[in-house]
Amino acid sequence: MTAKKNLSSRVALYPGSFDPVHNGHVHIIRRAAKLFDRVIVAVAANPDKQPLFEIPERVELLREALADAGNVEVITFGGLTVDNAKRLGAGVIIRGLRLVSDFESELLLDMHNRRLEPGVETLYMMPEKEYICFNSSFVKQIVKLDSSRLSDYVPACVFKRLREKYPTGGASFPVSSR
């Protein structure tokens, strides 16, 4: 690993798979960019999920969606989030917290992160009510059934790419006659 940097409370790391990035993610990133001097959005692979977009595509889409955010950087990473935060000098990890159902897993993750690296804090950000139900799994389900219905859920660049990947929505899935 690269030499360790001093942790800064003015630098935040927002990790995730972002597959695909949706308006809830963008909302959290833009709010974080108002609070921190530098926000590093870190795209990681999730081995438990089948990706809709490969990592380089996700990075490209995030960069396009956030092109006007001058203090936001999009990178890829692997390994433990706290190790990456420390390597990047980020004293804060941003986590989106939507519903009560998110709380237990986020709390456990935070407890482990604090034990592994006490110098890195976690900041939970709740989205505005119009984004509270947004998640990438839902976007993946809808895109395969009717991609035209997602324009309110994802940035325009992502919507365009989804329509290219799934132009007919559910037309490619067989319909049971039962």
Phi, psi and chi 1 to 4 in degrees:
 res  aa     phi    psi   chi1   chi2   chi3   chi4
   1 MET       -  151.7 -172.4  164.9  -80.4      -
   2 THR   -63.8  158.4  -50.4      -      -      -
   3 ALA   -54.3  141.6      -      -      -      -
   4 LYS   -73.4  142.0  -63.5  173.5 -174.5  169.5
   5 LYS  -105.6  163.9  -63.8 -178.9  178.1 -177.9
   6 ASN   -69.6  138.9  -69.6  -30.8      -      -
   7 LEU   -77.2  136.5  -62.7  176.8      -      -
   8 SER  -117.6  131.6  171.8      -      -      -
   9 SER   -74.9   -2.5   61.2      -      -      -
  10 ARG   -97.2   -1.6  -57.9  -60.8  -52.2  150.4
  11 VAL  -118.6  128.2  177.7      -      -      -
  12 ALA  -121.3  145.0      -      -      -      -
  13 LEU  -112.3  125.7  177.8   66.7      -      -
  14 TYR  -115.4   96.3 -175.6   35.3      -      -
  15 PRO   -89.5  152.8   33.7  -34.5      -      -
  16 GLY   174.7  173.0      -      -      -      -
  17 SER   -87.4  -29.2   57.2      -      -      -
  18 PHE    49.5   50.2  -56.4  103.0      -      -
  19 ASP  -123.0   88.3 -175.4   40.3      -      -
  20 PRO   -92.3  166.2   33.5  -34.8      -      -
  21 VAL   -65.3  136.8   60.5      -      -      -
  22 HIS  -125.2  174.9   54.4   70.0      -      -
  23 ASN   -63.6  -25.8  -70.5  -25.2      -      -
  24 GLY   -65.0  -42.8      -      -      -      -
  25 HIS   -60.4  -50.0  -67.9  133.0      -      -
  26 VAL   -59.2  -40.8  172.0      -      -      -
  27 HIS   -59.3  -48.0  170.3   73.4      -      -
  28 ILE   -63.6  -43.8  -66.3  -68.9      -      -
  29 ILE   -62.1  -45.0  -65.8  164.9      -      -
  30 ARG   -64.6  -38.4  -69.9 -171.6 -177.5  -74.3
  31 ARG   -66.6  -42.3  -75.2 -178.4   47.8 -142.3
  32 ALA   -62.6  -36.3      -      -      -      -
  33 ALA   -64.6  -23.0      -      -      -      -
  34 LYS   -79.2  -22.9  -68.5  177.3 -175.7  176.2
  35 LEU   -94.5  -26.3  -61.6  172.7      -      -
  36 PHE  -120.5  152.8  -63.5   94.1      -      -
  37 ASP   -68.4  -33.3  -66.6  -21.5      -      -
  38 ARG  -144.5  131.8 -178.4  173.2  168.0 -136.9
  39 VAL  -119.6  123.6  175.5      -      -      -
  40 ILE  -106.1  114.1  -55.5  163.8      -      -
  41 VAL   -91.3  118.9  179.2      -      -      -
  42 ALA  -111.4  115.6      -      -      -      -
  43 VAL   -91.5  125.0 -179.6      -      -      -
  44 ALA  -125.8  156.5      -      -      -      -
  45 ALA   -78.2  144.9      -      -      -      -
  46 ASN  -114.4  104.3 -175.6  -23.0      -      -
  47 PRO   -64.0  -15.3   20.9  -28.2      -      -
  48 ASP   -86.2   -4.6  -62.8  -29.5      -      -
  49 LYS  -124.5  149.4  -65.2 -177.9 -179.4  178.8
  50 GLN   -86.3  117.5 -173.6   73.6  -15.4      -
  51 PRO   -74.0  143.7   25.9  -31.2      -      -
  52 LEU   -82.4  -41.4 -172.1   62.1      -      -
  53 PHE  -121.9  142.7  -68.8  108.9      -      -
  54 GLU   -71.2  160.3  -63.9  -57.4  -40.4      -
  55 ILE   -54.6  -46.8  -70.3  176.4      -      -
  56 PRO   -59.7  -34.1  -24.6   34.5      -      -
  57 GLU   -67.3  -41.1  -68.0  176.7  -71.2      -
  58 ARG   -63.7  -41.1  -70.3 -178.2 -111.1  162.8
  59 VAL   -61.8  -47.1  168.5      -      -      -
  60 GLU   -60.0  -44.5  177.0 -173.0  -24.7      -
  61 LEU   -65.9  -41.0  -69.8  169.1      -      -
  62 LEU   -62.8  -45.0  -86.1  158.8      -      -
  63 ARG   -61.6  -39.7  -73.9  178.5  177.5  157.0
  64 GLU   -68.3  -43.6 -171.0  173.2  -19.1      -
  65 ALA   -65.8  -26.6      -      -      -      -
  66 LEU  -113.9   21.8  -61.2  162.1      -      -
  67 ALA   -56.4  -30.3      -      -      -      -
  68 ASP   -89.9   -0.1   61.6  -22.3      -      -
  69 ALA   -94.4   98.8      -      -      -      -
  70 GLY   -65.3  -25.7      -      -      -      -
  71 ASN  -104.9   20.2   62.1  -24.1      -      -
  72 VAL  -112.6  130.2  175.0      -      -      -
  73 GLU  -121.0  138.6  174.8 -174.6   -6.2      -
  74 VAL  -113.4  125.9 -178.1      -      -      -
  75 ILE  -133.6  174.9   64.3  167.2      -      -
  76 THR  -112.1  158.5   61.5      -      -      -
  77 PHE  -157.8  163.9   81.8  107.1      -      -
  78 GLY  -138.7  167.4      -      -      -      -
  79 GLY    88.8 -165.6      -      -      -      -
  80 LEU   -72.9  136.5  -66.1  172.7      -      -
  81 THR   -59.3  -42.8  -60.1      -      -      -
  82 VAL   -65.1  -33.9  -69.4      -      -      -
  83 ASP   -66.4  -39.8  -71.0  -16.1      -      -
  84 ASN   -68.6  -39.0  -77.5  -81.7      -      -
  85 ALA   -59.7  -46.6      -      -      -      -
  86 LYS   -63.3  -44.6 -166.9  169.7 -176.4  176.4
  87 ARG   -61.2  -35.8  179.4  178.2   57.3   81.6
  88 LEU   -87.8   -6.3  -64.5  163.3      -      -
  89 GLY    80.0   16.0      -      -      -      -
  90 ALA   -85.4  119.9      -      -      -      -
  91 GLY   -87.5   -4.2      -      -      -      -
  92 VAL  -136.4  137.3  178.0      -      -      -
  93 ILE  -108.0  127.7  -64.9  171.3      -      -
  94 ILE   -91.6  135.0  -59.1  -70.7      -      -
  95 ARG  -134.4  133.7  -61.5  -64.9  -62.4  170.7
  96 GLY   -81.5  138.2      -      -      -      -
  97 LEU  -128.9  109.0 -165.5   58.5      -      -
  98 ARG   -94.4  -61.6  -63.7  177.3  -49.9 -118.0
  99 LEU  -122.2  166.7  -56.2  168.2      -      -
 100 VAL   -57.3  -33.1  172.8      -      -      -
 101 SER   -62.5  -25.2   57.4      -      -      -
 102 ASP   -74.9  -25.2  -67.8  -18.6      -      -
 103 PHE   -60.9  -46.0 -177.3   75.5      -      -
 104 GLU   -62.5  -47.6 -175.1  175.2   -1.2      -
 105 SER   -67.3  -36.6   61.3      -      -      -
 106 GLU   -68.1  -38.3  -69.7  -65.2  -21.9      -
 107 LEU   -62.9  -45.7  175.7   65.4      -      -
 108 LEU   -62.5  -43.4  -69.4  172.8      -      -
 109 LEU   -60.1  -44.0 -177.3   60.4      -      -
 110 ASP   -63.3  -41.4 -176.5   45.4      -      -
 111 MET   -61.5  -42.5  -66.5  -65.7  108.6      -
 112 HIS   -67.2  -43.1  -71.1  -65.8      -      -
 113 ASN   -60.5  -41.8  -76.6  -17.2      -      -
 114 ARG   -64.2  -37.2  -77.7 -166.6 -140.0 -176.8
 115 ARG   -68.5  -40.7 -174.3  179.9 -174.0  110.0
 116 LEU   -72.1  -37.4  -67.7  168.5      -      -
 117 GLU  -148.2   88.1 -175.7   48.8   60.7      -
 118 PRO   -61.2  -20.3  -16.6   25.8      -      -
 119 GLY   -79.9   -8.2      -      -      -      -
 120 VAL  -104.2  124.2  176.2      -      -      -
 121 GLU   -95.6  156.5  -68.7  -67.4  -23.0      -
 122 THR  -112.3  131.3  -59.8      -      -      -
 123 LEU  -114.1  120.7  175.2   66.6      -      -
 124 TYR   -92.6  130.8  -62.6  100.1      -      -
 125 MET  -121.1  127.0  -62.9 -174.9   75.3      -
 126 MET   -94.9  134.8  -63.8  174.6   69.6      -
 127 PRO   -75.1  165.1   28.0  -33.1      -      -
 128 GLU   -61.7  160.2  -65.1  -66.6  -27.6      -
 129 LYS   -59.6  -29.9   65.2 -177.7  175.1 -158.1
 130 GLU   -70.5  -13.3   63.4  -96.9   29.4      -
 131 TYR  -111.1    0.2  -55.5  117.3      -      -
 132 ILE   -62.8  -28.8 -156.1  103.3      -      -
 133 CYS   -96.4    1.9   64.8      -      -      -
 134 PHE   -75.7  132.9  -75.5   27.3      -      -
 135 ASN  -154.0  156.5   68.6   48.1      -      -
 136 SER   -65.1  -32.3  -65.3      -      -      -
 137 SER   -62.7  -42.0  -63.8      -      -      -
 138 PHE   -63.1  -44.5  175.9   78.3      -      -
 139 VAL   -59.0  -42.7  171.2      -      -      -
 140 LYS   -62.5  -38.9  -73.5 -179.5 -167.3  178.5
 141 GLN   -67.0  -46.5  -71.4  174.6  -18.9      -
 142 ILE   -67.9  -39.6  -64.5  -60.5      -      -
 143 VAL   -59.9  -34.8   74.4      -      -      -
 144 LYS   -76.6  -17.8  -67.2  175.8 -177.4  175.6
 145 LEU   -99.9  -41.9  -60.3  172.2      -      -
 146 ASP  -161.6   84.7 -173.5   -3.8      -      -
 147 SER   -62.2  -21.2   58.9      -      -      -
 148 SER   -67.6  -15.7   68.2      -      -      -
 149 ARG   -88.2    2.3  -51.9  -75.3  -66.6  -89.2
 150 LEU   -98.6    3.5  -73.1  170.3      -      -
 151 SER   -61.0  -26.8   62.9      -      -      -
 152 ASP   -83.8  -12.2  -70.1  -19.6      -      -
 153 TYR   -96.5  -26.1  -71.9   86.3      -      -
 154 VAL  -130.5  156.1  -64.4      -      -      -
 155 PRO   -59.7  156.6  -21.4   31.1      -      -
 156 ALA   -55.3  -40.9      -      -      -      -
 157 CYS   -63.9  -35.7   60.2      -      -      -
 158 VAL   -73.0  -41.7  176.3      -      -      -
 159 PHE   -57.9  -45.5 -178.6   70.0      -      -
 160 LYS   -59.5  -46.9 -179.9  178.7 -177.8 -115.4
 161 ARG   -66.3  -37.9 -169.0   77.5   59.9   90.3
 162 LEU   -65.2  -40.5  -71.7  170.4      -      -
 163 ARG   -65.6  -32.8  -65.8  -71.0  -73.3  160.3
 164 GLU   -69.1  -41.1  -70.2  167.3    0.2      -
 165 LYS   -73.0  -36.7  -91.1 -171.2  178.6 -105.4
 166 TYR  -129.6   68.4  -61.8   94.2      -      -
 167 PRO   -65.5  -27.4   20.8  -29.2      -      -
 168 THR  -106.3    2.3   59.1      -      -      -
 169 GLY    59.9 -124.1      -      -      -      -
 170 GLY   -76.3   -1.3      -      -      -      -
 171 ALA   -61.5  -22.6      -      -      -      -
 172 SER   -86.6   -2.4   61.8      -      -      -
 173 PHE  -102.1  135.1  -67.4   89.6      -      -
 174 PRO   -68.0  147.7   21.8  -27.7      -      -
 175 VAL  -107.3  128.4  177.6      -      -      -
 176 SER   -72.9  143.5  173.5      -      -      -
 177 SER   -98.7   10.1   59.0      -      -      -
 178 ARG   -67.2      -  -71.7 -162.2 -106.4  170.5
